[in-house]
Amino acid sequence: MIGTTSFDGFSQGPAWSSLAPHLQTFFSHLGLNAENALEAGFTAGLIGVVLVVSTMFWLGIAGMRTIEHEYSAHDLAVKFVHSLVPIALAYVIAHYFSLLAYQGQALGYLVSDPLGHGSDLFGTATATIDYNVISANGVWYVQVGALVTGHVAGLVLAHDRALALFRDAREATRSQYWMLAVMVGFTSLGLWLLSASL
């Protein structure tokens, strides 16, 4: 979920805009028509970002194994994957908050005329979307707040699991330096994606 939401944000920025035509050309040379080449390029980009996010997590797990050898990498991944849930939620909130804030207002007129036949069931068919309901700065603060809160919650969950899992509190803390690096990486990625799509 972190990878797909990250790609959704990445695909809106200038880095993807400069990379996508090259991928489309590559797939066109393989014999795909323009539309299928574009879809293949987006699919490759999506898979690439998911792999980057997965690699970041597995690097954190590999780092934890240098501190505690009792558990396999797979065991540690299973025991710590829950710490990614608040981060995934934060990415969803950060990425889709503006859509909800603005396009969510369309519910007012859509509920009155659900089939588009000119009905006015609830008297709200003439309602419009107020783009001043929240400023661009307000959206930015909600997005950054969601990212920071999600990552702090992820760190708290990971540290709590480490304290329960490892025998020595010092080892638990040392093992979390690796997860801290992963969380800082995810936070940096999220903030970069937000700033790149402005």
N, C-alpha and C positions, 0 to 999 in steps of 0.2 A: 504494500500500500504506500509506503514511503517512496519507493522508486517510481511508481506510476504517477503519483501526485507530483513528485519532483519533475518528472518528464513533462507533465502537463504544463507546469510553470516554465520549464526550460524551453519548451517548444514555442513559447510566446516571446522569447527574447532574441536579441540580435545574434548571439552565438549560434543558435539553431538556424536562424534565417540565412546565415552565411554557409552553414554546413549542409543544410537540407538539399540545395540544388546539386551539390557534388554527389550525395547519396542517390538522388534521383537519376543523375546521369549514369552513375555506376550500374544501377539496376536496369536502366534503359539499354545499356550496352550488353546486358545479359539476355536481352530479348523481350523485356516487359514493355507494354505500352506505357504512355506517360502517366496515366492514372494509377495503374498497378505499380509502377516504379516509385511513384510518390508514396503510396501506401506501404510498400516494402521499405522505403527509407525511414518512414515514421516508425514502422515496426522495429527496424534495426536500432533506431534511436531509443525507443522504449526499452528494448531488451538491454541495450548498453547501459542506460541509467539504472535499471534494476540491478544489473550486475555490479555496478560501482557501489551502490548502496549495500548490497549483500557482501561485497568484498570488505567494505569498511567495518561491518558488523563482525565478520569472520576474523579480521585482523585484531579486533578487540578481544575476541575469544582466544585467539592464538596467544596474544599477550598475557591473558590471564593464566594460560597453561604454563607460562614460564615461572609463575609464582606458586601455583598449586598443581602438582602432577597427578593427584589422586583421581581426578575426573578426566574423561576423554573430552575432546573438543565438541563432539556431538552432545554429550551430557551437559556440558556448560552452556552450549547454545540453547538447548531445551530449557534449562533452568533460568536463563537470563533473557529469553526472547520476549517475555512479558514486559520488560522494561522499554520495549519499542512501541508499545500500544499508545502511551500518552504522546509520543512523538508523532506517530501516524495521525492521531486525532488533531494535534497541533497543526500539522501540515494541511489537513483537510480544512480546518477552520481558517487558517491563514490564506489558503488558496481560494476558497469559495465564499468567504465572508462578504466580499463586495457584491458577488452575484446574488446572494441571499438578501442583502440590504437593499439592493436596487430592483432586481427582477422579481424578488419576492412580493413586492408591492403589486405586481401584475395580478396577483391572486384576487384583488378587489374587483377588477372588471371581468376577469375570467370566470369567477364563480357566478356572476350575474348573467353571463352569456357564454356558457360552456361550449356550445356547439357553433358559435359564431353566426347565429341567425338573426341577430339584432334584439335578442331578449334582454330584459332588465329585471331579472327575478328578485334581486335584493336592492335595487336602486343604486347600484354602484357601477353600472356599465360605462358611465362617463368618467370614472376615476382615472387618474393618470399617475405616472411614476414621478415621484419627487426626488430628483437627483441631489437636492440640497439636504436630504434627511441626515446625511453624514458627510463630512468633508473628506477630501483625499487624505489629509493629515490624520483624521479620525480613523479611517480605514487602515492606514499605515500603523498607527498605534495599536489597534486591535490585532493586526497581523503579527507585529513584533512581540506584543504581549503574549499571544498564543504560542508563538515559537519558543520564547524564553520559558514560559510556564511549563510547556510540554517537555522541554529538555530537562528542566530542573526536576520535574516529577519522574522522568525516566531515570535520572541519576539516583534519586532517592530510592526508587524501586530496586535498582541494581545494587546499591549499597546495602539495602536491607536484606536482599537475598544473599549477598556475599557474607554478611555477618552471621546469617543462619547456616550457611553452607560450610564455611571454612572454620577450622578449629581455633585459630589464633586471630584475634581482632586486628593485629598489625598486618597479617597476611591478607585479610579481607580488605583492609584499606589499601594496601599496595596493589592488590589485584584490580581495584577500581580506578587506578590511574589510567589503565588501558581503556576502560569504559568511559572515563572522563574524556580521553582523547577522541573516542568515537563520537560522543555526544557533542563535543566542541566542533568536530567535523560536520556533523549533521546540522548544528546550529548555523555554522558558517555557510553551508550549502543552502539552507533555507533562506537566510538573509540575502545571500547573493542572488538567489532566484527571485526574491521579492524586488530587489533593487534593479535587476536586469530587465524586468518586465515593465518598469515605469516608463 
